[in-house]
Amino acid sequence: MPENPYLFKRYVWLIETMRRHPEGLTMKQVRDAWRISRLNNAPDKPLCQHTFIRHREAVADLFGIEIECRKSDNTYLIRDCDSVVDNSIVAWMINTLAIEGRVRNNPSMRARIILDVVPAGEKWLGPLVEAMEHGRCVELDYCSFHQDRGETHLVAPYCLKMYGRRWYMLGHGMADGLMLTYGLDRIMDMKETEERFKYPADFDPEAFFADYMGVITDDSRDVERVKVSIDEDFAPHLRNVPLHPTQTEGMIRYEDGSVDVTFEWRLKPTPDFLMELYRYGSSLEVITPQWIRDTIAAWAAHHNALYEGE
């Protein structure tokens, strides 16, 4: 990150401007956009070609985003813009910084942008990223929700993942060799050690979690085909926010003319996934496999029994 925060904001501005115009912008259009930008401290001074080139180079170095010139019409555009949008960490960082810049320039907007509260574990993000960069193990004082007291773990931090308003670290235990996820809000204390680890060149964090929804992993489970039906009124949420990349959609038509939408996934069903299905209540019915039907039915029966006395 550049030492000058103002420069960093200018880089973010350039990315955001180019993303809003995937068809491309001429140099004049870029200059016009900069002229009216809140970041521009000298509206009468145009953005010069050399400054634009330096910004392009910095954007490529910091974010891995290439702004190329299309020679046929001398327009500038982000190479493979769709992949930038699909890159969740880059998109998240750019959007967050862009919003932060607008709020800073217009404080009246602060009360009109409401964010979900993330538990206190965020304070470990910086130290963990630093340890990952240095290739050093971290010593955790960790207390899960199922423990009465904390335990010390020496862990090689492999990756970070956000899920359900919580940050998690996937780490390789140096003592037992197990790959486990640690909720950052359950870390009592942490320090970077002098012990180094070699991050495997063939390890792919996305591939590691590919068969799961969420952060709970279980190698003993097989990939299964899970099919559900859901009331048509509730289908748009699942359609627009898929639970898993393998999601496909179908339909069941009944003799009375009513319709249920179906969704299918191929994944390893862990508690994260089952709880997400249960969240839809009576609006969703598991069709297959039978063991998930039985599990959801048992949860529902237990839930119902809690209120029968009333």
Residue, then its C-alpha position, 0 to 999 in steps of 0.5 A: m500500500p502506498e505511504n500516501p493514503y490520498l494516492f491509494k484513494r485515487y487508485v480506488w477512484l480510477i478502478e471504480t470509474m473504469r468498472r462503471h464503464p466496462e464499454g471503455l472510456t476515452m482519455k477525455q472522459v477519464r479527465d472529465a470524471w476526475r474534474i468532478s471527483r470529490l478527490n480532486n483538490a485542483p479542479d482547474k488542473p486536468l489529469c495529465q497523461h503521465t499521472f494516468i499512466r502511473h496510476r494504471e501501473a500502481v493499480a496493476d501492482l497493488f490490485g492485479i487489475e490491468i487497465e488496457c488501451r483498446k487501439s481500435d478506438n483509443t479507449y481505456l477499459i479493465r481487461d476481463c472486467d467480469s473476473v474483477v467483479d467475480n474476485s470477491i476480495v478485490a471487489w469487497m476491498i474496492n467497494t469498501l474503500a469507495i464507500e469510505g471515501r464518500v462518507r469521509n467527504n460527506p459526513s451526513m451520509r454516515a448515518r445512512i449507511i448501516l453495516d452488520v456488526v462483526p464480532a471483535g475478532e477483526k482485530w486479529l486480521g492485520p496480525l494474521v495477514e502479516a504472519m501469512e506474508h512472513g510465512r511464520c506460525v502463530e501461537l493462539d490462546y483459543c477457546s471455542f464455544h464448546q470449551d470451558r477454558g482456552e488451549t494453546h495452539l501452534v498453527a500455520p495460518y493458510c487463509l482467512k474466510m468470512y462467513g455468517r458475520r464472523w471471520y475464520m482462519l484455516g490453519h495447519g496444526m503444527a502438533d497434529g497436522l490437522m487442518l482446522t478453522y478457528g473463529l477469530d472472535r474466539i482467539m483470546d490472545m495471539k502472537e507471531t512466532e519465529e517458527r516458519f512454515k512453507y505454504p504448499a504451492d499446490f494448496d488452493p483455499e477455494a478448492f479446499f472449501a469447494d465441496y462445503m457451504g460455510v466453514i465447517t469441513d468434514d472429510s468423512r462425508d461424501v459429496e451428495r445430491v441434495k434436492v429441495s422444494i420451496d414455495e414460489d414466494f420464497a424462491p427469489h431469495l435462493r435464486n439471487v443468493p445461491l447457497h453454493p456454486t453447484q446450485t441448479e433450479g427446477m420446478i414441480r407442477y401439481e394437479d391443482g395447478s400450484v407450483d413449487v420451485t426446486f433447487e439442487w446442490r452437489l456438496k458435502p452437507t455439514p451443519d452449516f448447510l443443514m441449518e441454512l435449510y432449516r432457516y426456511g421453516s415450513s416454506l422448504e421441504v427436503i426431497t432427497p436425501q432421506w437422512i437430511r429429511d429425517t434430520i430436519a424433521a427431528w429438529a422441527a419436532h423438537h422445536n414444536a415440542l418446546y411450545e406444545g405446553e403453551 
